[in-house]
Amino acid sequence: MSKNFELLQQMQRERSDSVSSLLEESHYSGGDWASDEALRLVQQVFLTPTQSAPRVVVFAGIDHGNGCTQICASVAETLAKHTSGSVCIVEANFRSPGLPDLLGSTNPLGLTDALLQDGPIRSFANPVGIDKLWLLSCGRLTADSTSLLSSEPIKARFAELRSEFDFVIVDAPPLTRYADAIALGQLSDGIVMVLEAETTRREAAQMAVSNLRSSHVSILGAVLNKRTYPIPEKLYKWL
């Protein structure tokens, strides 16, 4: 897991603020991503005290290597630990799947199989590690598997995931490279963008925001990952 990351201020669904202003307003928080900060992200995105709190959320990096898959795994594990609800993490990143290795699963069945075959969605998923946590891996991939992410069956399968699990975390491909995350975002309650410190270009992030909004995908928040400081956190807070 990344040593440090910043949880950027949660974006309201109809806000017009740019990513640059979000970065200016964000705050630093050190510590292990898999504990305090993952819990904070869960509280701000999933556990808001409203009836319309998101339950199906897509996570997508701006580009490759932003740490999106690791963040998805941490968020899913935190939800399973700190809530009474069931959690399913969906590997919809057919471009570079990695969740089975992170979560210790070897189930060969997954999302592609569920989109091509009949049967309850749980029959294609696999319980992993923590009680109440399930993984729906990408399944068996072929050259045209990515086309399944914009097919009619995926709408029914997402509706089934919503009815079967209390929370659904979707790991999507990068926003700047493919349209997959937007198609998935339209089936969800919104998207959380993952940016990488010192790597993600502001122009790329702003373009991703523009594309999501023009596609009517709610932006629930953003995470600035892999950020470190050469000075202690206590001193940084006073700067």
C-alpha positions as CSV (number, residue, x, y, z in Angstrom):
1,M,0.0,0.0,0.0
2,S,1.1,3.6,-0.6
3,K,2.6,5.2,2.5
4,N,0.8,8.5,2.3
5,F,-2.1,10.0,0.4
6,E,-4.3,13.0,0.6
7,L,-8.1,12.8,0.8
8,L,-9.3,15.7,-1.3
9,Q,-12.4,17.6,-0.2
10,Q,-15.6,15.7,-1.3
11,M,-17.0,17.1,-4.5
12,Q,-20.7,18.0,-4.4
13,R,-22.5,16.5,-7.4
14,E,-23.4,19.8,-9.0
15,R,-20.2,21.8,-8.1
16,S,-18.4,23.6,-10.9
17,D,-15.1,23.9,-9.0
18,S,-12.0,22.8,-11.0
19,V,-9.6,20.1,-9.9
20,S,-7.0,22.8,-9.4
21,S,-9.1,24.5,-6.7
22,L,-9.7,21.1,-5.1
23,L,-6.0,20.6,-4.7
24,E,-5.6,24.0,-3.2
25,E,-8.3,23.3,-0.6
26,S,-7.2,19.8,0.3
27,H,-5.5,18.9,3.5
28,Y,-2.5,16.6,4.3
29,S,-2.9,13.6,6.5
30,G,-0.2,11.1,7.1
31,G,-0.4,7.5,8.3
32,D,-1.2,4.1,6.8
33,W,-3.6,4.4,4.0
34,A,-5.2,1.1,4.9
35,S,-6.3,2.4,8.3
36,D,-7.2,6.0,9.3
37,E,-7.3,7.5,5.8
38,A,-9.2,4.6,4.2
39,L,-11.8,4.9,7.0
40,R,-12.0,8.7,6.4
41,L,-12.7,8.1,2.8
42,V,-15.3,5.5,3.5
43,Q,-17.0,7.9,6.0
44,Q,-17.0,10.8,3.6
45,V,-18.2,8.9,0.5
46,F,-20.3,6.0,1.7
47,L,-21.5,6.8,5.2
48,T,-23.0,10.3,4.7
49,P,-26.1,10.8,6.8
50,T,-28.5,11.0,3.9
51,Q,-30.9,8.6,2.3
52,S,-29.2,9.0,-1.0
53,A,-25.7,8.0,0.2
54,P,-23.8,6.2,-2.6
55,R,-23.8,2.4,-2.5
56,V,-22.3,1.6,-5.9
57,V,-19.1,3.6,-6.6
58,V,-16.6,3.4,-9.4
59,F,-12.9,4.2,-8.7
60,A,-10.8,5.2,-11.6
61,G,-7.3,6.6,-11.9
62,I,-6.5,9.5,-14.2
63,D,-3.8,7.3,-15.8
64,H,-2.1,4.0,-15.4
65,G,-0.1,3.4,-12.2
66,N,-2.1,5.9,-10.0
67,G,-2.7,3.1,-7.4
68,C,-6.4,2.8,-8.0
69,T,-6.6,-1.0,-7.6
70,Q,-4.8,-0.8,-4.2
71,I,-7.2,1.9,-3.0
72,C,-10.2,-0.1,-4.1
73,A,-9.0,-3.1,-2.1
74,S,-8.4,-0.9,1.0
75,V,-11.8,0.8,0.7
76,A,-13.6,-2.6,0.3
77,E,-11.8,-4.1,3.3
78,T,-12.5,-1.0,5.4
79,L,-16.2,-1.1,4.5
80,A,-16.4,-4.8,5.4
81,K,-14.6,-4.2,8.8
82,H,-16.5,-1.1,9.9
83,T,-20.0,-1.6,8.6
84,S,-22.5,-4.4,9.0
85,G,-23.2,-4.6,5.3
86,S,-22.0,-7.0,2.7
87,V,-19.4,-5.6,0.2
88,C,-18.5,-6.7,-3.3
89,I,-15.4,-5.4,-5.1
90,V,-15.8,-5.7,-8.9
91,E,-12.7,-6.0,-11.1
92,A,-13.9,-4.1,-14.2
93,N,-10.4,-3.1,-15.2
94,F,-9.9,-5.6,-18.0
95,R,-6.8,-3.7,-19.2
96,S,-4.6,-4.6,-16.2
97,P,-6.4,-6.8,-13.7
98,G,-4.7,-7.2,-10.3
99,L,-7.3,-7.6,-7.5
100,P,-7.1,-11.5,-7.2
101,D,-3.4,-11.2,-6.4
102,L,-4.1,-8.4,-3.8
103,L,-6.9,-10.2,-2.2
104,G,-5.6,-13.8,-2.4
105,S,-8.3,-15.2,-4.7
106,T,-7.9,-17.8,-7.4
107,N,-11.5,-18.0,-8.7
108,P,-11.3,-18.2,-12.5
109,L,-14.9,-17.1,-12.9
110,G,-15.8,-13.4,-12.9
111,L,-17.5,-10.5,-14.5
112,T,-17.0,-11.6,-18.1
113,D,-18.5,-15.0,-17.3
114,A,-21.5,-13.4,-15.6
115,L,-22.1,-11.2,-18.7
116,L,-22.0,-14.2,-21.0
117,Q,-23.8,-16.8,-18.9
118,D,-26.9,-17.3,-16.8
119,G,-26.9,-17.8,-13.1
120,P,-27.0,-15.6,-9.9
121,I,-24.3,-13.0,-9.6
122,R,-23.0,-14.6,-6.4
123,S,-22.2,-17.8,-8.3
124,F,-19.5,-15.9,-10.2
125,A,-18.1,-14.1,-7.1
126,N,-15.8,-15.5,-4.4
127,P,-15.7,-14.6,-0.7
128,V,-12.3,-13.3,0.3
129,G,-10.5,-12.7,3.6
130,I,-12.8,-10.7,5.7
131,D,-16.3,-11.8,6.5
132,K,-18.9,-10.1,4.3
133,L,-16.3,-9.2,1.6
134,W,-16.7,-10.7,-1.9
135,L,-14.6,-10.4,-5.1
136,L,-16.1,-10.5,-8.6
137,S,-12.9,-10.8,-10.6
138,C,-12.6,-9.9,-14.3
139,G,-13.1,-13.5,-15.2
140,R,-11.8,-15.1,-18.4
141,L,-10.6,-12.4,-20.8
142,T,-10.7,-12.5,-24.6
143,A,-9.7,-10.0,-27.3
144,D,-13.2,-8.4,-27.3
145,S,-14.0,-8.6,-23.5
146,T,-13.8,-4.9,-23.1
147,S,-16.9,-4.5,-25.4
148,L,-18.9,-6.2,-22.7
149,L,-18.5,-3.2,-20.4
150,S,-20.9,-1.3,-22.7
151,S,-23.3,-4.1,-23.5
152,E,-26.9,-4.6,-22.4
153,P,-26.2,-7.5,-20.0
154,I,-24.0,-5.3,-17.8
155,K,-27.0,-3.1,-16.9
156,A,-28.9,-6.1,-15.5
157,R,-25.8,-7.4,-13.7
158,F,-25.1,-4.1,-12.0
159,A,-28.8,-3.9,-10.9
160,E,-28.3,-7.4,-9.5
161,L,-25.1,-6.4,-7.7
162,R,-27.0,-3.5,-6.2
163,S,-29.7,-5.8,-4.9
164,E,-27.4,-8.5,-3.6
165,F,-24.8,-6.4,-1.8
166,D,-25.0,-3.4,0.5
167,F,-21.9,-1.8,-1.1
168,V,-20.3,-2.3,-4.5
169,I,-16.8,-1.0,-5.3
170,V,-15.8,-1.0,-8.9
171,D,-12.2,-0.9,-10.1
172,A,-12.2,0.7,-13.5
173,P,-9.6,1.4,-16.2
174,P,-7.9,4.9,-16.4
175,L,-10.0,7.8,-17.4
176,T,-7.6,9.3,-19.9
177,R,-7.0,6.1,-21.8
178,Y,-10.4,4.5,-22.2
179,A,-14.1,5.2,-22.1
180,D,-14.8,2.2,-19.8
181,A,-14.9,4.2,-16.6
182,I,-17.5,6.6,-18.0
183,A,-19.7,3.7,-19.1
184,L,-19.4,2.1,-15.7
185,G,-20.0,5.4,-13.9
186,Q,-23.3,5.8,-15.7
187,L,-24.4,2.6,-14.0
188,S,-23.3,3.6,-10.6
189,D,-24.0,6.3,-8.0
190,G,-20.8,8.1,-9.0
191,I,-17.1,8.0,-9.4
192,V,-14.0,8.7,-7.2
193,M,-11.0,9.8,-9.2
194,V,-7.5,8.7,-8.2
195,L,-4.6,11.1,-8.9
196,E,-0.9,10.4,-8.3
197,A,1.2,13.1,-6.7
198,E,4.0,14.6,-8.9
199,T,2.8,12.5,-11.8
200,T,-0.8,13.4,-12.8
201,R,-1.0,16.4,-15.0
202,R,-3.5,19.1,-14.1
203,E,-4.7,19.3,-17.7
204,A,-5.4,15.6,-17.7
205,A,-7.4,15.8,-14.5
206,Q,-9.4,18.7,-15.7
207,M,-10.2,17.0,-19.0
208,A,-11.3,13.9,-17.0
209,V,-13.6,16.0,-14.9
210,S,-15.0,17.7,-18.0
211,N,-15.7,14.4,-19.7
212,L,-17.4,12.9,-16.6
213,R,-19.7,15.9,-16.2
214,S,-20.6,16.0,-19.9
215,S,-21.5,12.3,-19.6
216,H,-23.6,13.1,-16.4
217,V,-21.5,11.0,-14.1
218,S,-21.5,12.3,-10.5
219,I,-18.0,13.0,-9.2
220,L,-18.1,12.0,-5.5
221,G,-14.5,12.8,-4.6
222,A,-10.8,12.5,-5.5
223,V,-7.8,11.0,-3.8
224,L,-4.3,12.3,-4.3
225,N,-2.2,9.2,-3.9
226,K,1.5,8.5,-3.2
227,R,2.3,11.9,-1.8
228,T,5.1,12.4,0.7
229,Y,6.6,15.4,2.5
230,P,10.3,16.0,3.5
231,I,9.1,17.6,6.7
232,P,7.1,16.1,9.7
233,E,3.4,16.4,9.5
234,K,3.1,18.4,12.7
235,L,5.3,21.1,11.1
236,Y,3.6,21.0,7.8
237,K,0.2,21.8,9.3
238,W,1.6,25.1,10.5
239,L,2.9,26.2,7.1
